[in-house]
Amino acid sequence: MNGLIKKISLLMVMGLLVIGCEKKESQTNIKQTETKESVLEKTASAVAPVLLCAKCGQFKGSDKCCAADAQICSSCGLAKGSPACCNGIDFSKGDVEICTSCGEIKGSAKCCKPDAEKCPKCGLNKGSIGCCKI
């Protein structure tokens, strides 16, 4: 009887190893897809747009944005030294969005050009409005 129990136990363990360790491909793909989608959703919601204020030229929401003590540039009318100061940015439609991938004005001809020189410090386009600032 003792030998029979050992043989049955051995067969059960071998059966579990063969059957129990087999992964179903469809379950694995579902888990990976869900993970990728959830990561993309979290990333998209965590990155807020970076805007230049149409009134002062500073980054919207920063301490310097629309500061009462800001000096006004006599050439462009924006806050002197602001990222948009004397850059010729068209604010006729309101605030301007800065691309967080390249630092240029979102949707402009310079935005996300693959051949643009990258800044070694921040990774954005070298000399862009957002370079080393966002």
Secondary structure by P-SEA (a helix, b strand, c coil): caaaaaaaaaaaaaaaaaccccccaaaaaaaaaaaaaaaaaaaaaacccccccccccccccccccccccbbbbcccccccccccccccccccccbbbbcccccccccccccccccccccccccccccccccccc
